[in-house]
Amino acid sequence: MSKWFKQSMLAAACLVAIHVQAAEPIRIGVPVGLSGANSVVAPSVVQAAELAVEEINAKGGILGRQVVLEIADDASGAAGAQKAFDSLIFQKKVNALISMETSAARNAGLPIVARGKTPYIYTSFYEGRSCNKYMFVNAWVPDQQVAPIVDYFMTANKAKNFFLIGSDYSFGRGMLEFTKAYITKKGGKVIGEEYLPMDGTDWTAVINKLKTANPDAIITSTAGGAPNVTLTKQLRAAGIKLPYGNLAVDEGTAKDMGADAEGIVISGSYLTSIDSPKNKEFMAAMQKKFGANLKTPNDLSVPQYEAVYLYKAAVEKAGSLDTDKVLAALSTVKVEGPRGSIQMNKQHHAPLTMYLGQVQKDGGIKLLETFKNVDPGAQCPALN
């Protein structure tokens, strides 16, 4: 065999390899609580990701490559997350992780993210100040969410004495620690603070302590999904009619609660009623794709949709899937989504427009007040 022929064959093989590599899809891992506490909201998160990928693929994908979702159940907790993250990063070989999860799942997964050197966009509101080179957050933190609820109760209901109820893990305790400090700073008083394990379902003892304390208002911070439903149902069954602020309920879960949710005051970065062309376009696209199976878009699913586009923008700006280049781009790119303009440029977090609302009898949200471009505060100074 001649030298020229060998070189020609080698060149041809290289071209084939390059072509095959270029045709490989970009894989986005979505570890999410399809079972456990988050199972109430996880289907809406998956739907939002599916719409984003469908839209992106219809317009040529990312860098000319199609995008594929790899979904894994993290069971809403630490043990499940370790398995899900490990499988997605080291077996499925995903290029990035984009997902809404409990704080317990996120904390368990982060060491695996660092070991796999994988870009990770966390799309869940959470207790704040979780910092990692590979993680960016496009959802709210307490610095953006708590003040509107506390200030509203103090002004509209003349509340001074508060009772706090939470799930006993990092989110529940972290949110209420911030809330307690803010209430004290504003001249109020926390006269009771009670927790139940994340998978707890019987709130009777906590509600009895609430009744004895006789506060002016209640603020709760439970794991997103099932604990919200059980606590609210039992509060209503016990005849509790105090002003009630929930730091963890999303619009979709509020609808699932039915009449029990009426009157709950919430604060978040997304409502289905946002009157903007982008949100109307998004809602129409979701309805067209999922029809009768559509889960209510909410403050946990919409950040997921936008995060897929943020990742797309970062990869395209980097011109590569190289982790370091994508990480460098993630804090510089901006997308216009259903919530407005989103850019994770504040220590890997994002300034957000926040909405204060109250749940109505039909599960809809009455808008009480809007707060534009609320800064997330000092979250991860070392990542500047």
N, C-alpha and C positions, 0 to 999 in steps of 0.2 A: 504494500500500500504506500503510495507516494506521500511525501511530507505535505505537499499542497493539499492532497485529498483529506489527510488527517486534520489539517488546520481548518478546512472548509466544513468538515463534519463537526468539529468542536464549536465553530462559530454558529453553525445552524442549531446545535444543541443549546447554546447559550441564548440564542434568540427565542427558542421555544420556551426555555425556562423563564425568561423575562416576561414573555407573553402570558404564561400560566400564572406567574406571580402577580402580574398586573390585573388579571381577571379574578384573582381571589377576592372574595367579599370582605368588607370591613365588618368586624364582629363587635357588637356592643352588648356587654353583659348586663342583665337586669336582675340582681338578687333582690327579692321582695317577699313580703310575708303573705304568701298565698294561703298559709295556715297560721293559726295562732291569732294574737290580738289584732294584727293588721289585716286579717282576711276580709274585713268589712270594706276596706278602702283599696286593697291591692288590685282588684280587677279594673278599677278606673285608671290606676297608674299604668297598667299594662296596655289598656286601650289607648291612652294618650301617646305612649311610646310607639305603638303600632301605627297610629295615624302619621306621626312625624316621619317615620321610616318610609311609609308608603309615599308620602309627598316628596321626600328627598329622592327616592329611587325613580319616581316618575319624571324627575327633572335631571336625571343623569347620575344620581348618587353623589359620592364624595370623591373628588379627584378621579372621576370617571369610573369609580368602583361602586357596585351595589352594596347596600347595607343590610346586615342580617342581625336580628335580635336573638340573644340566647337568654331565655328566662330560667331562673332557678329559685326554688322556694327556700327562703331562709328561716321559715317557721317563726318569724317575728322575734327571734332570740339569738343569744350568743352561740350556742352549740350549732344551730342550724346555719347561722351565718358563716361560721368557720368552714363548714362543708361546702356551702354554696360558693363562697369566694374562692376557695381552693380549686373547686371543680371548674369554675369559669376561667380563672386566670391560668391555671397550669394544665388543664385538660382541654378545655374548649379554645384556649389561646386567644381570648378576647383582646381587642385593641384598647378598650376602655370599659369602665363600669359607670353606669348612670342609673341611680336608683333612690327611691324613697324607702327608708327603713326605720325601725325603732333605734333609739340610741344604743341599746344593748347590742343590737346586731351590727351597727356601724362600728362601735368600739372594738368588737371582736374581729371584724373584718379588716380594720386598718393595718395591723401588722402584716397581714397577707398581701394587701395592696402595696405596701412598702417593699416587701420581699420580691414581689413580682414586678415592681417599678411600673405600675399601671395607672394611667390617669383616671381619676374618680370624681364624678360630679354628684354630690349628695343633694337630693332634691326635696328633702323633708324639712319642715320647720322643726327646730330643736332648741335645746337649752343653751346653746352658744359655747364659744371658746374651745372647740375641738379643732386642733391645728395639725396639719400634716402636709408635707411638701406636695404630695400627690392628690390631695383633696381640695376641691372647690365647692362652694355652697351657693345656690341661687334661691334659697328660701329664707324665711324670716327667723330672727333670733329674738330673745326677750327684750332686748334694747329697742326693738322696733314694734313689739306687739303688746306689751303689758300696760304701758302708760295710758293708752286710749280707754281701756276697760276700767282701770282704777279711777282715773280722772272723771269718767262718765258717772260712775256710782257715787263718787264724792260730791259731784255737782248736781246731777239729776235726782239722786235718792238721798242726799245728805248723809251718806254712809260714813261712819267713823270706825266701827268695829267689824273686822272681817274674819271669816272662818275659811281656812284653806284645806282642800282635800286633793290628794294625789296618788298616783301609782308609785310604788316604792322601787324606783330605779332612777337612773341618771336624769332622764327627761323630767319625770314628775318632781323630783326633789330640786333639780336645777332651776326649773321654771318657778317653783314656789319660793325658793331662796331669793331669787331676783325680785319676785313679787312682794315678798315680806319686806325687803329692804326699801323698795319703792313706796310701799304703803307708809312705812315709818318715816321716810323722808318727807312725805306729803302731810304728815301730822296725824295719820290714822294709827290704828292698833290692830294687831293680829291676836285674837283671843282664843284661837284654836287651830291646830294643824295636825291632820291625821292622814295616814297612808295605808294602802292595802297592796299586797303583792300584785305584780302585773297581771297574773292570771286569776286573781281573786274575783269572786262574783257576789259575795254576800257583804253588803255595806251596812247592815243593820246596826252594829256597834258604833260605827262612825256616825251614822245619822242620829243615833241617840245622844252622842256627845254634842253634835251640832245643835240639837234641840235644847239641851241643857245650857249651852253657851249663849243662845239667843242673840246671834250677831245681826248686824244691819245688812250684810251681803255675804254671798258665798262666791269663792273663786276656786275652780277646779283645774287640775292638770293631770289627766289620766292618759294612759297609752292610747294612741289613735285607734278608733274602731270599737271593738267589743266593750272594753271597760267604760267608755263614754255612754254606751247604750244601757248597760246594767245599772250604773250609778244614777243616771238621770231617771230611769224608770222607777227605781226604788225611792228616790227623792220625791217624785210626784205621788207615788203610792202612799208615802208617809205624810202627804199634805203640805210639804214644804213649798211656800210661795214667795220666799225671799228673793230679792234681786240676785240673779245667778249669772256669773260670767264663766265661760269655759275657754281655757287657753289651748285646748287640743281638738275641739270639734271642727270638722270641715263641713262644707255645705252638703256634700253627699251623705255623710253620716247623719246630719240633722234631718234630712228628708227620710232616711231609714227609721229614725226614731218616731216619726209621726207626731201625734198631738203632744207627746211628752216633751218635745223640744221647744214648744211655743214659749216665747219670752226670753230664751237664753240669749245673752249678749256675747258676740264673738268679735274678734279682731283678726284680720288676715290680709293677705296681699292679692286675693282673687275672689271675685263673685261672678256668677254666671250673668248677672245683669249689667256688668260693665259696658257702658255705651260707647264703644269704639269700633271702627271698621275691622280691626284685627280680631277683636273678640267675637264679633258677629260672624266673621268669616270662619273662625275656628269652630264656633258652635254649630254652624251649618255643616261644616265638613264632618264633624263628629256624628251629627245626626244622620247624615247621608251614609257614612260608613257602617255605623252600628245599629241604626234604626231602633227597633223596639228593645234591643239588647244593650242600648247605651246606658252606661253608669253615669250618674251626674258628675260632670267635670267639677273639680274642686281645688282647694288650696294645696292639695298633695299631688294631684294628677297633672295640673297645668304646668308647674315647674318641671315636671318630667318631660313634657312635650317641648318646652323651651330649651331644656338642657341638651336635647339631641341636636337642636339647631346651633346651640353654643359650641358643642363639640365639632360640628361640621365647619363652623366659621373658623375655629382654632386650627383645625387640620388644614383647611384651605389657606389660611394665612401662613402657617408653617411650611406649607407645600410638601408636607411629609407626615408620616405616622410616628416619627421618632418622638419618644416620650418627652425628652427635655425640650424639644422645639414646640411640642403641643402645649406643655405646661407653661412655657414662656408666653405663648399666644393667648392662653385662656383668660388672663386678666386684662387683656387689651381689646378683646372682641366684644361686640354688642349685638344683640338681636332685638327686633321689634316683635313682641309676641302678644298673646291675649292680655297679659298683665301690663303691657307697655314696654318701655325700653329697659332691657336687663343687661347689666355688665358687672361681672364679679371682680371688681377692681379695688375693693376695700379689704385688704388683708384676706384675700380669697373669699370674700363675702360680697353681697350686693346691696346697694341702696334700693329701697322699694317703696312704692306708693302703698299705703295701708288703708284699709277700710274698716270702719266700726259699724257693725250691723246687729240687728235683732231678728231672731227666728220668728216667723209668723206661723199661724195655724196650719197653712198649707205646706209648710216646710221651706217656703221661700224666705229670702232675707231682705228685710227693710233696711236700706242704707241710712245710717244716722250721721256719719261724718267721714270725710276723706282727708288723709294726711299725705301730702306729696313728698316723694323722694326722701323717705326717712332713713337716716344714716344708721348702719349696723353697729356703730361704735367701735371701740378697741376690741377686736376679736383675736387676731393673731399678729401682734406687732413684729414678731420675729420673722414673719414671712414677707415683710415689706421689701 
